[in-house]
Amino acid sequence: QLQLVESGGGLVQPGGSLRLSCAASGFTRPGYTLTFYAVAWFRQAPGKEREGLSCISTTAGTNYADSVKGRFTISRYLANNTVYLQMNSLKPEDTGVYYCAANWNPRSPICTLLPRYDSWGQGTQVTVSA
């Protein structure tokens, strides 16, 4: 079972930036890396449903929700099996618990923002407030 650990959350003022990290481990076979997995970032605000924000496919295709397009950037560093979410121009409505999720999906150019992922991290809190 793939393990995912998020980090980088915290308190930031409106207009500020944060970079979240999602570190993956526990690959089932030697030589497997995140190149075999699609990875997505989700956000859950209090009283709201979990919302897909961004994802990166195994062939490095990316997808963004309209609410974060132009402000958030997803990337991955395969040498350490980590996916990042750079968040700029943060707004109070960006507040919530941020989760990363992954699915085995080798050689696919697409990824989904729907919560159809098998592996999930424990989440990291992001609070945007003055």
C-alpha positions in Angstrom: 0.0 0.0 0.0 1.4 3.4 -1.0 1.9 5.8 1.9 1.5 9.5 1.3 2.6 12.2 3.8 1.6 15.9 3.3 3.6 18.8 4.8 4.0 22.5 4.4 0.6 23.8 5.6 0.3 26.7 8.0 -1.1 30.1 8.6 -0.6 32.7 5.9 -2.0 36.1 5.2 -4.2 36.8 2.1 -2.0 37.3 -0.9 0.7 35.1 0.5 2.2 31.8 -0.7 2.8 28.3 0.5 4.3 25.2 -1.0 2.8 21.9 0.0 4.7 18.6 -0.3 3.4 15.1 -0.7 6.0 12.5 -0.1 5.3 8.9 -1.3 6.7 5.7 0.0 5.9 2.0 0.3 6.0 1.2 -3.3 5.0 -2.4 -3.9 7.9 -3.4 -6.1 11.6 -2.3 -6.4 12.0 0.3 -9.0 8.5 1.6 -8.8 8.3 5.4 -8.5 5.7 8.1 -8.8 6.0 7.8 -12.6 3.5 4.9 -12.3 1.0 6.9 -10.3 -1.4 9.8 -11.0 -1.3 12.2 -8.0 -3.9 14.8 -7.1 -4.4 17.5 -4.4 -7.8 17.9 -2.7 -9.1 20.5 -0.3 -11.8 20.1 2.3 -13.1 23.2 4.0 -15.3 23.0 7.1 -18.8 22.0 6.2 -18.0 21.5 2.5 -17.3 18.5 0.3 -13.8 17.5 -0.7 -12.8 19.5 -3.7 -10.2 18.4 -6.3 -7.7 21.2 -7.0 -5.0 19.8 -9.2 -3.6 16.6 -10.5 -0.6 15.4 -12.4 -0.6 12.3 -14.6 2.1 9.6 -15.0 3.1 11.3 -18.2 3.2 14.7 -16.4 0.0 16.0 -17.8 -1.7 18.5 -15.4 -5.2 19.6 -14.6 -6.5 22.4 -12.5 -9.8 23.4 -11.0 -11.1 26.8 -12.1 -10.9 28.0 -8.6 -7.1 27.7 -8.5 -6.1 28.0 -12.1 -3.4 30.6 -12.6 -2.6 30.6 -8.8 -1.6 27.0 -8.0 1.0 24.9 -9.7 1.5 21.2 -9.3 4.9 19.6 -10.0 6.7 16.5 -9.1 10.3 15.6 -8.3 10.8 12.0 -9.1 14.2 11.7 -7.5 12.6 11.9 -4.1 9.1 10.7 -5.1 7.5 14.0 -4.0 4.7 16.0 -5.6 4.4 19.7 -4.7 1.6 22.2 -4.8 2.8 25.8 -5.1 0.1 28.1 -4.0 0.3 31.8 -4.7 -2.1 34.7 -4.2 -3.9 32.8 -1.5 -7.4 33.8 -0.5 -9.4 33.2 2.7 -11.5 30.8 0.8 -8.4 28.6 0.2 -8.6 27.7 3.9 -9.0 24.0 4.6 -7.3 20.7 5.0 -5.3 19.7 2.0 -4.9 16.1 1.0 -2.9 14.4 -1.6 -4.0 11.2 -3.2 -2.5 8.7 -5.7 -3.7 6.0 -8.1 -1.8 3.4 -10.1 -2.2 4.6 -13.7 1.0 4.0 -15.7 1.5 5.7 -19.1 -1.7 7.7 -19.0 -1.7 11.3 -20.1 -4.8 12.2 -18.1 -5.7 12.5 -14.4 -9.0 13.2 -12.6 -10.0 15.8 -10.1 -12.7 13.4 -8.8 -11.9 11.6 -5.5 -11.4 8.3 -7.2 -8.0 7.6 -5.8 -6.9 4.6 -3.8 -4.2 6.1 -1.5 -4.7 9.2 0.6 -2.5 11.1 3.0 -3.6 12.4 6.4 -3.9 16.0 5.3 -2.3 19.3 6.2 -4.1 22.4 7.4 -3.9 25.6 5.5 -5.4 28.7 7.0 -5.5 32.0 5.1 -6.3 34.8 7.4 -5.2 38.3 8.2 
